Amino acid sequence: MSIRILCIGEIVGKAGVHSIKTGLPKLKKEKDIDFVIANGEGTTGGFGIGKNHSIYLRKLGIDVITSGEKIFFKKDMVPHIQKAPYILRPANYPPGTPGRGWRVYQAGNHKVGVINLLGQSGFSRVHLSNPYTYLPELVSRVKEETPIIILDFHASTTAEKYTMFYHAEGLVSAVVGTHMKALSADEKILPKGTGVICDTGRTGSIDSIGGLDSSIEIKKFLTKIPERSRDAWKSPEIQGVILTIEDDGKATAIERLRYPCKEVQNEGPGNGTESR
């Protein structure tokens, strides 16, 4: 008996929350989804995720929220993550860091293991331990409970993601890349039954720069002066992939997803922008 898992690309800003609110219930029914994993790294104003948004996304039907280098950008996440087993931060943070980097979840008759790891290239604020040497140890722990394992690898470069694909082949059911917020077209099943994609894209405004107002982001590049980012709203979508995984933990299908959502201004709970 197989399980169908939806992996949603990084949620960005108000439009991202709106897309989940209006699109996810229909999407789950139409695609017969059993379990939902979403990267929430940009939910609150494009920079991290706050406590209230994490609770709200959980209520909207997301089973697991993964993250990346911005997991602690919002101060209220530090105490909240300890009490929220549905939120994962990268497992290669140092020992003693609040929260957890992997967990096994119940999904109907199946158990699904989810691991979150951060890459090493391109993150100037955060320098974590080697995700490649740590992965086999994490997999051995998770496999004590289930062979179905999804790895969210939050990394900046294609080379680093592809290195992880082949390093993790046969160890996990799927490696889904996040961080670049641009849906890639390289989804495939590797010979040993591991589904991979370089980037699951983003959920929010697609006609934008990373889900944020284009004019402001362009100005930052031109002037190098920090300025407050602003949510974009045009052309909201849910992006990601749908995985079909068998009881033995092998992926048999991976389907790239673009799910347009109705364009509505100022929908959902407020999420103030962030100065960067």
C-alpha positions in Angstrom: 0.0 0.0 0.0 1.5 3.3 -1.1 1.4 6.8 0.5 1.1 10.1 -1.3 3.1 12.9 0.2 2.8 16.6 -0.8 6.0 18.6 -0.4 5.2 22.3 -0.7 7.8 24.9 -1.8 8.8 27.7 0.6 5.9 29.7 1.8 6.5 33.4 1.3 4.6 36.2 3.0 0.9 36.9 3.1 0.2 35.6 -0.4 1.8 32.4 0.6 -0.4 32.0 3.6 -3.4 33.0 1.5 -2.5 30.3 -1.1 -2.4 27.6 1.6 -5.7 28.8 3.1 -7.6 28.9 -0.2 -5.8 26.2 -2.2 -4.6 23.4 0.1 -8.0 21.8 1.1 -9.0 21.5 -2.6 -5.5 20.3 -3.6 -5.5 17.5 -1.0 -8.8 16.2 -2.2 -8.1 16.5 -5.9 -4.7 14.8 -5.6 -5.6 12.3 -2.8 -2.9 13.5 -0.5 -2.1 11.6 2.7 0.6 13.8 4.3 1.8 17.4 3.8 5.3 18.8 4.4 5.9 22.5 3.7 9.0 24.7 4.0 8.0 27.7 6.1 11.2 29.6 6.0 9.8 32.8 4.4 6.3 32.8 5.9 6.5 35.9 8.1 7.4 38.8 5.8 9.7 36.7 3.8 12.3 36.3 6.6 11.6 33.4 9.0 8.4 32.2 10.6 6.7 33.5 13.7 4.8 31.5 16.4 1.4 32.6 15.2 2.0 31.8 11.6 3.3 28.3 12.5 0.1 27.6 14.5 -2.1 28.9 11.7 -0.4 26.8 9.0 -0.8 23.7 11.1 -4.5 24.4 11.5 -4.7 24.8 7.7 -3.7 21.2 7.2 0.1 21.2 7.0 1.5 18.2 9.0 5.2 19.2 9.1 6.8 22.6 8.7 10.5 22.5 7.7 12.9 25.5 7.7 16.5 26.6 7.1 19.0 29.3 8.1 16.2 31.7 9.1 14.4 29.5 11.6 15.3 31.7 14.6 14.9 35.1 12.8 11.7 35.6 14.8 12.4 35.7 18.5 9.2 34.0 19.6 10.2 30.9 17.7 13.0 30.1 20.1 10.7 29.2 23.0 7.9 28.0 20.8 9.8 25.4 18.8 10.4 23.4 21.9 6.6 22.9 22.3 5.8 22.4 18.6 6.8 18.9 17.3 5.4 19.7 13.9 8.2 22.3 13.3 11.7 21.1 12.3 14.9 23.2 12.2 18.0 21.9 10.4 19.3 18.8 12.3 23.0 19.9 11.8 22.6 22.8 14.2 24.9 22.4 17.3 23.8 20.2 20.2 21.7 22.2 22.7 19.9 24.2 20.0 16.2 24.5 20.7 13.9 22.2 18.7 14.5 19.1 16.7 15.9 18.4 13.2 14.1 15.1 12.5 11.0 13.2 13.7 8.7 10.3 12.8 5.0 11.2 12.2 1.9 9.1 12.0 0.1 9.4 8.7 -2.9 7.0 8.7 -1.5 3.5 8.6 2.0 4.7 7.7 4.8 6.3 9.7 6.7 9.0 7.8 10.2 10.1 8.9 11.2 13.7 8.0 14.7 15.1 8.2 15.7 18.7 7.8 19.3 19.6 6.9 21.1 22.8 5.9 23.7 23.1 3.2 27.1 24.7 3.7 27.5 27.0 0.8 26.2 30.6 0.6 25.0 31.1 4.2 27.0 34.0 5.7 25.1 34.1 9.0 24.9 30.4 9.8 27.7 27.8 9.6 26.6 24.4 10.6 28.2 21.0 10.8 28.6 18.7 7.8 25.2 17.5 6.6 26.7 14.6 4.6 28.5 12.9 7.4 25.5 13.4 9.7 22.9 11.9 7.3 23.7 8.2 7.7 23.4 8.4 11.5 20.0 10.2 11.2 18.7 7.6 8.7 19.7 4.7 11.0 17.7 6.3 13.8 14.6 6.9 11.7 14.7 3.5 10.1 14.2 1.9 13.5 10.6 3.1 13.1 10.0 3.5 9.4 11.6 3.0 5.9 9.7 6.0 4.6 12.0 9.0 4.9 11.8 12.5 3.4 14.8 14.8 3.5 14.3 18.5 3.1 17.8 19.7 2.0 17.8 23.5 2.3 20.8 24.6 0.2 22.0 27.4 -2.1 23.8 25.6 -4.9 22.7 23.1 -7.5 26.1 21.3 -7.1 25.5 20.8 -3.4 22.0 19.5 -3.8 23.0 17.0 -6.5 25.9 15.8 -4.3 23.3 15.1 -1.6 21.0 13.4 -4.1 23.5 10.7 -4.9 24.9 10.6 -1.3 21.4 9.9 0.0 20.3 7.5 -2.9 19.0 4.3 -1.3 19.1 5.8 2.2 16.0 7.9 2.0 12.7 7.8 0.0 13.2 11.4 -1.4 15.4 14.4 -1.2 13.5 17.7 -1.9 15.6 20.8 -2.3 14.5 24.1 -0.9 15.8 27.7 -0.5 16.0 29.1 -4.1 12.3 29.6 -4.4 12.3 28.7 -8.1 10.6 25.4 -9.1 13.1 23.3 -11.0 12.2 20.8 -13.8 14.6 18.1 -12.9 12.4 15.8 -10.8 13.3 12.1 -11.2 13.5 8.7 -9.5 17.1 7.5 -9.0 17.8 3.8 -9.7 17.7 2.8 -6.0 14.2 4.3 -5.5 15.0 7.8 -4.2 12.9 10.6 -5.6 14.8 13.9 -6.1 14.2 17.5 -7.2 16.6 20.4 -7.0 14.0 22.9 -5.8 10.3 22.7 -4.9 9.8 26.4 -5.7 7.8 28.8 -3.6 4.2 29.2 -2.5 3.0 32.8 -2.8 3.3 35.5 -5.5 5.0 34.1 -8.6 5.1 37.4 -10.4 7.6 38.8 -8.0 11.2 38.4 -6.8 11.2 35.5 -4.4 7.6 36.3 -3.4 8.5 39.9 -2.5 7.8 43.3 -4.2 10.1 43.5 -7.2 10.8 47.3 -7.2 12.2 47.2 -3.7 14.3 44.1 -4.2 15.8 45.6 -7.4 16.6 48.8 -5.5 18.5 46.9 -2.9 20.7 45.4 -5.6 21.3 48.8 -7.2 22.1 50.8 -4.1 23.3 48.1 -1.6 21.3 50.0 1.0 19.1 47.9 3.4 15.4 48.6 2.9 12.2 47.2 4.2 10.9 44.4 2.0 7.2 44.2 1.1 5.0 41.3 0.3 4.0 40.8 -3.3 0.5 39.6 -4.2 0.3 39.0 -8.0 -0.3 35.5 -9.3 -0.3 33.4 -6.1 0.4 29.7 -6.5 1.2 26.6 -4.5 4.3 24.9 -5.9 6.0 21.7 -4.9 6.0 18.0 -5.7 3.8 15.0 -5.0 5.6 11.8 -4.1 4.2 8.2 -4.2 6.1 6.0 -1.9 5.6 2.3 -1.3 5.7 0.4 2.1 9.4 -0.5 1.5 10.3 3.2 1.4 11.0 3.4 -2.3 9.6 6.2 -4.3 7.7 5.1 -7.5 6.5 8.5 -8.7 7.3 12.2 -8.4 5.0 14.8 -9.9 6.0 18.5 -10.2 3.1 20.7 -9.1 1.9 24.3 -9.9 -1.5 25.0 -8.4 -2.8 28.6 -9.1 -4.8 30.2 -6.4 -7.3 33.1 -6.5 -5.7 36.5 -6.4 -7.1 38.4 -3.4 -5.6 41.5 -1.7 -4.9 41.6 2.1 -6.3 38.1 2.8 -5.5 36.2 6.0 -3.7 37.2 9.2 -1.2 40.1 9.0 2.5 39.4 8.8 4.6 42.5 9.0 7.5 42.9 6.6 11.0 42.6 7.7 13.9 45.0 7.3 16.8 43.4 5.5 
